[in-house]
Amino acid sequence: MFTRKLILPFLLIVSFSSFLGAQDAQKILDRVKDRYNKVRDYSADITVDIDIEFLKTPKVEGKLFFKQPDKMKIKSDGFALLPKEGFNISPGSLLKDNYTSIYEKEENIDGIKLSRLKVIPMGDSSNVILSTVWVDEVQSVIRKIESTTKKSGTFTILLTYNESFLGKYPLPSSMEFSFDVSSLNIPRGFASETPQKDDKKKDKKDKLTKGSVLVTYKNYKVNSGLSDSVFDDEEKKKK
């Protein structure tokens, strides 16, 4: 009887602590979304550096356009290889479906104090199964994301910011996207451009599982009033 009396209050304390953790996590994420939603649209010049050992690709330059809530377009050649998740850095894309969030702990990464949160989508509509998000609460920005998906394996996004620009807009100066090569649909013609000298290299290619993409952003134009017509081609593709 004495043991039962102790267990019940303990369970109530654990449940209440979990509830508070979820509440705190939601408040942190809401502040991130509120700040980012002030960016109604933007365009930026981007440079993309693909690092996959068995693919020799030059750096690619292009222009990225974004408009709330989820319109995005890239003007350049050579982007068919890249996972689309890496370019949409809007918190709204990560948090657009119903989800539950849990505050895990505080961590210090590269001298910056970050809050580590778990974000778990509810229902079956999301491609993401689970995300771990590191939030800079001082600036209300996300600095790191690790996500496990149903179709694209696991990917990690590291976001770097120009601190002077960050004071005005929560947009990164660079983004490093790491992913599973095995889950990437690489066009045959693209892959065959890299000569294979022998079967050993082919075997090595088959064993490679990791790749990364470094995107650098410059010359931002924010809240310039981008027209929907800029994204017409992308909207037709969705249909």
ABEGO torsion letter per residue (X at the ends): XAAAAAAAAAAAAAAAAAAAAAAAAAAAAAAAAAAAAABABBBBBBBBBBBBAABBBBBBBBBBBBBOAABBBBBEBGAAABBAAAABABAAAAAABBBBBBBABBBBBGGBBBBBBBBBBBEAABABABBBBBBBAAAGBBABBBBBBAAAEBBBBBBBBBAAAAAABBBBABBBBBBBAAABBBBAAAAAABBBABAAAAAAAAABABBBBBBBBBGBBBGAGBBAAAAAAAAAAAX
